[in-house]
Amino acid sequence: MPYQAIEQTLSVSRLSTYRNAIRAAHGQDCLKTSISLYEWNADLSAHFLVAIHIYEFTLRNAISEAISLRYGADWPINVTFQNSLPAWQKSELLGLDEVINYQSIGKVLPELRPFWFENMLRQANDLRIWAPFIHQVFPYADGITPQQVRSSLKDGCFKIRKLRNRIAHHEPIFKQTTLQQAYPLITEAIQWRCQDTKRWLDKIERITPLLSSPII
């Protein structure tokens, strides 16, 4: 395999992160192993995106349902709900064409950023939304207080979003300290929502075998 040609194509600078990691782990440079680490990182990133895709839809829909229980099915155009939001979050919602020319909730949800939904999990919403409704939208979060469920979901959102952003920008993830936590956080949220969906994800995911066979 012409490893040097691959390195030149990807760039010496880009491969340097992987070469340095191999050098630190094994005490010597090896371009072949560095490219193997690059492959492993890319493969893991791709499989994480599958799991994050399912996670984001699951969480988004659950949060929307909880808001609906408090503010009605057409919550994006509910003025009381809009006024309950921080300024940036309200502005982002009201700036959507799908809200200005509102037709249905299904048109709005895909246009809101994951961070918008993550911010709905802040503590300020405990009394209005999460204390009364969180166990309705996450029915399998047994034996955990609404505050604990909400806090765990928000912490998970933050870590998964950071990982997702690194993957989206083609940055290495093999050195991330939260890497081993990410898939359990994804499946925890999904299992609290729907155990069948969690079992399906466990069946199709390839993250676990990759993490159990690291290059370094």
N, C-alpha and C positions, 0 to 999 in steps of 0.2 A: 504493500500500500504506500503510495507517494505522500507520506505525512507532511513533508516540507511544503509540497504544493498546496495541500489543504490549509496549512498554516498561513501561507501567503494569501490564499483566497479569502480566508476569514479575517486575516490581519494578525501580525505578530503581537500587536497591542492587545487584541481581544483574547488571544490564546494565553497571554502572559499570566492572567489570573489563575488559569488552570495549571500552567507549568509551575508557577510558584507554589501552588497547593500540593502538587505531586512532589516537588523538591522538599517542601517542609515535612511531608508525611514519610517520604522514603529516603531522604538524605541525598538524593541525586536527581538530576534532570532526566526526563524521559518523554519525548514528544509523543510517542505512541500511546503511552498511558494517559498523557494529558488530553489527547483527543478522545480516548475512551471515556474520560471523565466528562468531557464536553458532550459526548453522545448521551451519557447517562443523565446529565443535567437537563438536556433538551427533552429526553424521553420522559423524565419525571415531571418536567414543567407541562408537557402536553397532557399527561394523564391527570395532573392536578386541575387543569382547566376543565376537564370533563366533570370532575367532582364539584368544582366551584360553580360551574354552570347549573348543576342540579340544586346545589345549596342556595344559590342566589334566588332562583325561582321559588324555592320552598319558603325561604325567609321573607321574601318580598310579598308573596301571596298571604302568608300568615299575618304579617304586619298590616297589610291592607284590610284583611278580614277583621282584625282587632279594631282598627280605626272605624270600620263600618259599623261595628257593634255599638260604638259610642256616638258616631256622627252620621250614620246612614250610608247606604250603598253609594251615593254620589258625593262622598266626602271631599273630593277635590274642589267642589264648588260650594261647599258649606262654609259660610262666612265665619261662623263661630270657630270652626276648625282652623281656617286660614289665620284668624287672628290669634290663635293659640301658639302659632309657630314662631320661632326666632326669625328675625328680619330676613336673613339670607335664605332661610328655608322657605319662607312665604314667598319671597321674590322669585325663587327658582320655580316654585309650583305655579305661580300666577303668570310667569313668563312663557309657559308652554303653550304652543298653539292648540294643543289638545285640551287645554283647560279654557283658553279664550273662546274656542269654538267647541265647547264640550258636547260630546256625543255619548261616551260611556267610560266607565272606569278602565275597561280593557285597553282603551286607546292611550290612557295616561300612564299606566304602570310602567311600560317599557321605556318611557322617556325620562323617568326619574333615575338619577344616579344611585348606585348602591350606597354611597355615603349618605344620601338623603334618607334612605330607609334606616341606615345605621343610627342616624341622629334621632329617629323616633324612639330608640331604645334608651334614651337618656333618662335619668332619674326623675326629671321634672314631669314626665308623663305617667309616673307610677299611679297616682290617685285617679286620674281621669281615664286611663286606658289599661294599664298593666295589672293593677291590683284586681279589678273586677273581671278582666277578660282574658288574661294570659293563659289560664288553664283551659279555656274554651278553644283557643287556637293552637295550643301545644298540649293536647290532652294526655300525652304520655309522659309528661314531666312530673311523675308521681313523687309525692313526699318532699317536694321542694317548694319553698315559699315563692310567691310571685316576684318578690324583689331579687331572690337568688337566681331565678330563671332569667329574668330580664338582664341582670348584671352579667351573668355568664354568657348570654347571647351577645351582649354588647362587646364584651371583651373578645369573644370569638370573632365577631365582625371586624374589629380593628386588626387583629392578627391576620385574618384571612385576606382582608383587603390589601394589607401591605404586601403579602405574598403574591396576590393576584397582580398588583401593580408591577412588581419586579418581573414576573413572568411576561406581562404584556409589553414590557420594555426590553425583553430579551436579556435580562440581567441574570447572573448566576444565582442560584438558590441553594446550592449544596452547602454553603457555609452558614445559612440562616439558623439562628439558635432556636427558632420556633418551628422548624421543619417537622420534627417528630410529633409536635402537638397539633399540627394543622388538620390532618385527616380525622383524628378523634373529635376535634371541635366541629368539623363539618358534619360528621355522622351523628354527633350528639344532638345538634339542632334539628337535623332531619328526623331522627328517631323520636324526638319529643313531638314532632308534628305528625309523622306517619311511619309506623314500624315497617309496613310493606315496602315503602319507598327506600327506607334504609337497607332492608335486605336486598332489594334490587341493586342498589348502588354497590353494596359489598360484593355482589356477584360479578359486576362488570368492571370494578375498579382494578387498576394495575399499580397503584401507588405502593401498597404494602409489600409486594414482592420486590419492587425496585429499592425501597428503603432497607429491606433485609439483605440486599446484595450490593452494598456500596462499593465504589471504586477505591475510596480512601476512608 
